[in-house]
Amino acid sequence: MHRATRRSAPETDATLPLPRYHQIYLVLREQLAEGRFDAAKPLPGELGLAQAFGVSRVTMRSALDRLAEEGLIVRQRGRGTFACPRACAPPVRANLSGLLENLLSMGLRTKVELVELATIPAPAEVAEPLVIAAGEPVQKAIRVRSDKGGPFAHITTFVPDAVARAFGRKELAAKPMLQLLEESGVKVYGADQTITAKLADHTVAPLLDLELGAPLLAVSRVVYGAGERPVQFLRGLYRPDRYEYHMHLTRSGGDTPRIWVNDDQPGR
């Protein structure tokens, strides 16, 4: 048995909205992705893992079943359970440096499914970032983005109707939003973005192939055109096991305490 795994395995938290088996699945999936287990050696046994995580064998079996279904582990009768070499698809990476260029590139390298498209009166929480009056018409589009590893992003965009008239269902199902904005005559100059966390609800979870209450990376972005006029408000929900943000930091400062800064924004 891998004693280190038994010592380091956290107990599950009954107060979380995630089922216990799914909590264990997420922990083991991360450990497998990090290469914690030697593919030539069997993982700890089902009973040992159950004791390490403080759950029943039935709960542990459910977690292992999920890992096996995804091809992350393989069970061999009489030998044990083994990690599959390079089983986890590499996460989609978006650099914070050169944000808009990277977003466009990612849009061209992945595929998208249009889930919903409608023109609606802008609610207050959408009108405010777009700097328009509440109730003005906006195009609302919900899309799910995937790569060869499956769905990883649930993206909701709001675009003022005057801008969105240039593209519809066909275009949204085929091209990245930034490309559509540029083709409609909007020169995109920049964006403000915030990143936080959220739990998958009953609508998003099945679209991203997740359990209800699974953790998500939540992104809110306002894209600006000429004259710093907002042309798009985006809410994105991303699977943290399939998507990551990356930035390169350098130390800045003289005699005063030095701080970490993004290379693209020296001094900030």
Contacts in CASP RR format, 6 or more apart in sequence:
PFRMAT RR
TARGET T0000
AUTHOR 0000-0000-0000
METHOD contacts of the structure
MODEL  1
MHRATRRSAPETDATLPLPRYHQIYLVLREQLAEGRFDAAKPLPGELGLA
QAFGVSRVTMRSALDRLAEEGLIVRQRGRGTFACPRACAPPVRANLSGLL
ENLLSMGLRTKVELVELATIPAPAEVAEPLVIAAGEPVQKAIRVRSDKGG
PFAHITTFVPDAVARAFGRKELAAKPMLQLLEESGVKVYGADQTITAKLA
DHTVAPLLDLELGAPLLAVSRVVYGAGERPVQFLRGLYRPDRYEYHMHLT
RSGGDTPRIWVNDDQPGR
1 44 0 8 1.000
1 45 0 8 1.000
1 48 0 8 1.000
2 37 0 8 1.000
2 41 0 8 1.000
2 43 0 8 1.000
2 44 0 8 1.000
5 31 0 8 1.000
5 36 0 8 1.000
5 43 0 8 1.000
5 44 0 8 1.000
5 49 0 8 1.000
5 52 0 8 1.000
6 44 0 8 1.000
6 48 0 8 1.000
6 51 0 8 1.000
6 52 0 8 1.000
9 27 0 8 1.000
9 49 0 8 1.000
9 52 0 8 1.000
9 53 0 8 1.000
10 27 0 8 1.000
10 53 0 8 1.000
11 53 0 8 1.000
11 54 0 8 1.000
12 20 0 8 1.000
12 23 0 8 1.000
12 24 0 8 1.000
12 53 0 8 1.000
12 54 0 8 1.000
12 55 0 8 1.000
13 23 0 8 1.000
14 20 0 8 1.000
16 23 0 8 1.000
17 199 0 8 1.000
17 212 0 8 1.000
17 213 0 8 1.000
18 26 0 8 1.000
18 211 0 8 1.000
18 213 0 8 1.000
18 214 0 8 1.000
18 215 0 8 1.000
19 211 0 8 1.000
20 55 0 8 1.000
20 59 0 8 1.000
21 55 0 8 1.000
21 59 0 8 1.000
21 60 0 8 1.000
21 62 0 8 1.000
21 63 0 8 1.000
21 66 0 8 1.000
22 63 0 8 1.000
22 66 0 8 1.000
22 211 0 8 1.000
22 214 0 8 1.000
24 49 0 8 1.000
24 53 0 8 1.000
24 55 0 8 1.000
24 59 0 8 1.000
24 60 0 8 1.000
24 63 0 8 1.000
25 63 0 8 1.000
25 66 0 8 1.000
25 67 0 8 1.000
26 214 0 8 1.000
26 215 0 8 1.000
26 241 0 8 1.000
27 53 0 8 1.000
28 63 0 8 1.000
28 64 0 8 1.000
28 67 0 8 1.000
29 67 0 8 1.000
29 70 0 8 1.000
29 72 0 8 1.000
29 88 0 8 1.000
29 241 0 8 1.000
30 241 0 8 1.000
31 37 0 8 1.000
32 67 0 8 1.000
32 72 0 8 1.000
32 73 0 8 1.000
32 83 0 8 1.000
32 87 0 8 1.000
32 88 0 8 1.000
33 88 0 8 1.000
33 241 0 8 1.000
35 83 0 8 1.000
37 43 0 8 1.000
37 83 0 8 1.000
38 83 0 8 1.000
39 82 0 8 1.000
39 83 0 8 1.000
39 84 0 8 1.000
39 85 0 8 1.000
40 82 0 8 1.000
41 82 0 8 1.000
42 79 0 8 1.000
42 80 0 8 1.000
42 81 0 8 1.000
42 82 0 8 1.000
43 49 0 8 1.000
43 73 0 8 1.000
43 80 0 8 1.000
43 81 0 8 1.000
43 82 0 8 1.000
43 83 0 8 1.000
44 52 0 8 1.000
45 80 0 8 1.000
45 81 0 8 1.000
46 57 0 8 1.000
46 60 0 8 1.000
46 61 0 8 1.000
46 64 0 8 1.000
46 81 0 8 1.000
47 57 0 8 1.000
49 60 0 8 1.000
49 64 0 8 1.000
50 56 0 8 1.000
50 57 0 8 1.000
50 59 0 8 1.000
50 60 0 8 1.000
53 60 0 8 1.000
64 73 0 8 1.000
64 75 0 8 1.000
64 81 0 8 1.000
67 73 0 8 1.000
68 74 0 8 1.000
68 75 0 8 1.000
70 87 0 8 1.000
71 84 0 8 1.000
71 87 0 8 1.000
72 83 0 8 1.000
72 84 0 8 1.000
72 87 0 8 1.000
72 88 0 8 1.000
73 81 0 8 1.000
73 82 0 8 1.000
73 83 0 8 1.000
73 84 0 8 1.000
73 87 0 8 1.000
74 81 0 8 1.000
74 82 0 8 1.000
74 84 0 8 1.000
75 81 0 8 1.000
75 82 0 8 1.000
76 82 0 8 1.000
88 241 0 8 1.000
89 147 0 8 1.000
89 148 0 8 1.000
89 149 0 8 1.000
89 150 0 8 1.000
89 242 0 8 1.000
91 152 0 8 1.000
91 241 0 8 1.000
91 242 0 8 1.000
91 243 0 8 1.000
91 244 0 8 1.000
92 106 0 8 1.000
92 110 0 8 1.000
92 147 0 8 1.000
92 152 0 8 1.000
92 153 0 8 1.000
92 242 0 8 1.000
92 243 0 8 1.000
92 244 0 8 1.000
93 243 0 8 1.000
93 244 0 8 1.000
93 245 0 8 1.000
93 246 0 8 1.000
94 102 0 8 1.000
94 103 0 8 1.000
94 106 0 8 1.000
94 243 0 8 1.000
94 244 0 8 1.000
94 245 0 8 1.000
94 246 0 8 1.000
95 102 0 8 1.000
95 245 0 8 1.000
95 246 0 8 1.000
95 247 0 8 1.000
96 245 0 8 1.000
96 246 0 8 1.000
96 247 0 8 1.000
96 262 0 8 1.000
96 264 0 8 1.000
97 247 0 8 1.000
97 248 0 8 1.000
97 262 0 8 1.000
97 263 0 8 1.000
97 264 0 8 1.000
98 264 0 8 1.000
99 190 0 8 1.000
99 191 0 8 1.000
99 193 0 8 1.000
100 178 0 8 1.000
100 188 0 8 1.000
100 190 0 8 1.000
100 191 0 8 1.000
100 223 0 8 1.000
103 176 0 8 1.000
103 178 0 8 1.000
104 176 0 8 1.000
104 178 0 8 1.000
104 179 0 8 1.000
106 176 0 8 1.000
107 145 0 8 1.000
107 176 0 8 1.000
108 176 0 8 1.000
108 179 0 8 1.000
109 147 0 8 1.000
110 145 0 8 1.000
110 146 0 8 1.000
110 147 0 8 1.000
111 145 0 8 1.000
111 146 0 8 1.000
111 147 0 8 1.000
112 143 0 8 1.000
112 144 0 8 1.000
112 145 0 8 1.000
112 146 0 8 1.000
112 172 0 8 1.000
112 173 0 8 1.000
112 176 0 8 1.000
113 143 0 8 1.000
113 144 0 8 1.000
113 145 0 8 1.000
113 146 0 8 1.000
113 173 0 8 1.000
114 141 0 8 1.000
114 142 0 8 1.000
114 143 0 8 1.000
114 169 0 8 1.000
114 172 0 8 1.000
114 173 0 8 1.000
115 142 0 8 1.000
115 143 0 8 1.000
115 144 0 8 1.000
115 207 0 8 1.000
116 140 0 8 1.000
116 141 0 8 1.000
116 142 0 8 1.000
117 139 0 8 1.000
117 140 0 8 1.000
117 141 0 8 1.000
117 142 0 8 1.000
117 168 0 8 1.000
117 169 0 8 1.000
117 172 0 8 1.000
118 139 0 8 1.000
118 140 0 8 1.000
119 137 0 8 1.000
119 138 0 8 1.000
119 139 0 8 1.000
119 140 0 8 1.000
119 161 0 8 1.000
119 164 0 8 1.000
120 137 0 8 1.000
120 138 0 8 1.000
120 140 0 8 1.000
121 134 0 8 1.000
121 135 0 8 1.000
121 136 0 8 1.000
121 137 0 8 1.000
121 138 0 8 1.000
122 130 0 8 1.000
122 132 0 8 1.000
122 133 0 8 1.000
122 134 0 8 1.000
122 135 0 8 1.000
122 136 0 8 1.000
122 137 0 8 1.000
122 138 0 8 1.000
122 158 0 8 1.000
123 134 0 8 1.000
123 135 0 8 1.000
124 134 0 8 1.000
126 138 0 8 1.000
126 158 0 8 1.000
126 233 0 8 1.000
127 133 0 8 1.000
127 134 0 8 1.000
127 135 0 8 1.000
127 136 0 8 1.000
129 222 0 8 1.000
129 230 0 8 1.000
129 233 0 8 1.000
130 138 0 8 1.000
130 158 0 8 1.000
130 160 0 8 1.000
130 222 0 8 1.000
130 230 0 8 1.000
130 233 0 8 1.000
131 229 0 8 1.000
131 230 0 8 1.000
132 138 0 8 1.000
132 160 0 8 1.000
136 160 0 8 1.000
136 161 0 8 1.000
137 160 0 8 1.000
137 161 0 8 1.000
138 158 0 8 1.000
138 159 0 8 1.000
138 160 0 8 1.000
138 161 0 8 1.000
138 164 0 8 1.000
139 157 0 8 1.000
139 158 0 8 1.000
139 159 0 8 1.000
139 160 0 8 1.000
139 161 0 8 1.000
139 164 0 8 1.000
139 168 0 8 1.000
140 156 0 8 1.000
140 157 0 8 1.000
140 158 0 8 1.000
141 156 0 8 1.000
141 157 0 8 1.000
141 159 0 8 1.000
141 172 0 8 1.000
141 177 0 8 1.000
142 154 0 8 1.000
142 155 0 8 1.000
142 156 0 8 1.000
143 154 0 8 1.000
143 155 0 8 1.000
143 157 0 8 1.000
143 172 0 8 1.000
144 151 0 8 1.000
144 153 0 8 1.000
144 154 0 8 1.000
144 155 0 8 1.000
144 207 0 8 1.000
144 208 0 8 1.000
145 151 0 8 1.000
145 152 0 8 1.000
145 153 0 8 1.000
145 155 0 8 1.000
146 152 0 8 1.000
147 242 0 8 1.000
149 242 0 8 1.000
150 209 0 8 1.000
150 242 0 8 1.000
151 207 0 8 1.000
151 208 0 8 1.000
151 209 0 8 1.000
151 239 0 8 1.000
152 208 0 8 1.000
152 238 0 8 1.000
152 239 0 8 1.000
152 242 0 8 1.000
152 243 0 8 1.000
153 208 0 8 1.000
153 236 0 8 1.000
153 237 0 8 1.000
153 238 0 8 1.000
153 239 0 8 1.000
153 243 0 8 1.000
154 204 0 8 1.000
154 207 0 8 1.000
154 208 0 8 1.000
154 236 0 8 1.000
154 237 0 8 1.000
154 238 0 8 1.000
155 234 0 8 1.000
155 235 0 8 1.000
155 236 0 8 1.000
155 237 0 8 1.000
156 234 0 8 1.000
156 235 0 8 1.000
156 236 0 8 1.000
157 177 0 8 1.000
157 232 0 8 1.000
157 233 0 8 1.000
157 234 0 8 1.000
157 235 0 8 1.000
158 232 0 8 1.000
158 233 0 8 1.000
158 234 0 8 1.000
159 177 0 8 1.000
159 181 0 8 1.000
159 231 0 8 1.000
159 232 0 8 1.000
159 233 0 8 1.000
160 231 0 8 1.000
163 181 0 8 1.000
163 184 0 8 1.000
163 186 0 8 1.000
163 231 0 8 1.000
163 232 0 8 1.000
166 180 0 8 1.000
166 183 0 8 1.000
166 184 0 8 1.000
166 185 0 8 1.000
167 175 0 8 1.000
167 180 0 8 1.000
167 183 0 8 1.000
167 184 0 8 1.000
171 180 0 8 1.000
172 180 0 8 1.000
175 183 0 8 1.000
177 232 0 8 1.000
177 234 0 8 1.000
178 188 0 8 1.000
178 223 0 8 1.000
181 188 0 8 1.000
181 223 0 8 1.000
181 231 0 8 1.000
181 232 0 8 1.000
182 188 0 8 1.000
186 225 0 8 1.000
186 226 0 8 1.000
186 231 0 8 1.000
187 225 0 8 1.000
187 226 0 8 1.000
188 223 0 8 1.000
188 224 0 8 1.000
188 225 0 8 1.000
188 231 0 8 1.000
189 224 0 8 1.000
189 225 0 8 1.000
189 226 0 8 1.000
189 227 0 8 1.000
189 228 0 8 1.000
190 223 0 8 1.000
190 224 0 8 1.000
190 225 0 8 1.000
191 221 0 8 1.000
191 222 0 8 1.000
191 223 0 8 1.000
191 224 0 8 1.000
192 221 0 8 1.000
192 222 0 8 1.000
192 224 0 8 1.000
193 219 0 8 1.000
193 220 0 8 1.000
193 221 0 8 1.000
193 222 0 8 1.000
194 219 0 8 1.000
194 220 0 8 1.000
194 221 0 8 1.000
195 217 0 8 1.000
195 218 0 8 1.000
195 219 0 8 1.000
195 245 0 8 1.000
196 218 0 8 1.000
196 220 0 8 1.000
197 215 0 8 1.000
197 216 0 8 1.000
197 217 0 8 1.000
197 218 0 8 1.000
198 215 0 8 1.000
198 216 0 8 1.000
198 218 0 8 1.000
198 237 0 8 1.000
199 213 0 8 1.000
199 214 0 8 1.000
199 215 0 8 1.000
199 216 0 8 1.000
200 208 0 8 1.000
200 210 0 8 1.000
200 211 0 8 1.000
200 212 0 8 1.000
200 213 0 8 1.000
200 214 0 8 1.000
200 215 0 8 1.000
200 216 0 8 1.000
200 237 0 8 1.000
201 212 0 8 1.000
201 213 0 8 1.000
202 212 0 8 1.000
204 210 0 8 1.000
204 216 0 8 1.000
204 237 0 8 1.000
205 211 0 8 1.000
205 212 0 8 1.000
205 213 0 8 1.000
205 214 0 8 1.000
208 214 0 8 1.000
208 216 0 8 1.000
208 237 0 8 1.000
208 239 0 8 1.000
210 216 0 8 1.000
210 239 0 8 1.000
214 239 0 8 1.000
215 240 0 8 1.000
216 237 0 8 1.000
216 238 0 8 1.000
216 239 0 8 1.000
216 240 0 8 1.000
217 237 0 8 1.000
217 238 0 8 1.000
217 239 0 8 1.000
217 240 0 8 1.000
217 243 0 8 1.000
217 245 0 8 1.000
218 235 0 8 1.000
218 236 0 8 1.000
218 237 0 8 1.000
218 238 0 8 1.000
219 234 0 8 1.000
219 235 0 8 1.000
219 236 0 8 1.000
219 237 0 8 1.000
219 238 0 8 1.000
220 233 0 8 1.000
220 234 0 8 1.000
220 235 0 8 1.000
220 236 0 8 1.000
221 232 0 8 1.000
221 233 0 8 1.000
221 234 0 8 1.000
221 236 0 8 1.000
222 230 0 8 1.000
222 232 0 8 1.000
222 233 0 8 1.000
222 234 0 8 1.000
223 230 0 8 1.000
223 231 0 8 1.000
223 232 0 8 1.000
223 233 0 8 1.000
223 234 0 8 1.000
224 230 0 8 1.000
224 231 0 8 1.000
225 231 0 8 1.000
247 262 0 8 1.000
248 262 0 8 1.000
248 263 0 8 1.000
249 260 0 8 1.000
249 261 0 8 1.000
249 262 0 8 1.000
249 263 0 8 1.000
250 260 0 8 1.000
250 261 0 8 1.000
250 263 0 8 1.000
251 258 0 8 1.000
251 259 0 8 1.000
251 260 0 8 1.000
251 261 0 8 1.000
252 258 0 8 1.000
252 259 0 8 1.000
252 260 0 8 1.000
252 261 0 8 1.000
252 266 0 8 1.000
252 267 0 8 1.000
253 259 0 8 1.000
253 267 0 8 1.000
261 267 0 8 1.000
261 268 0 8 1.000
262 268 0 8 1.000
END
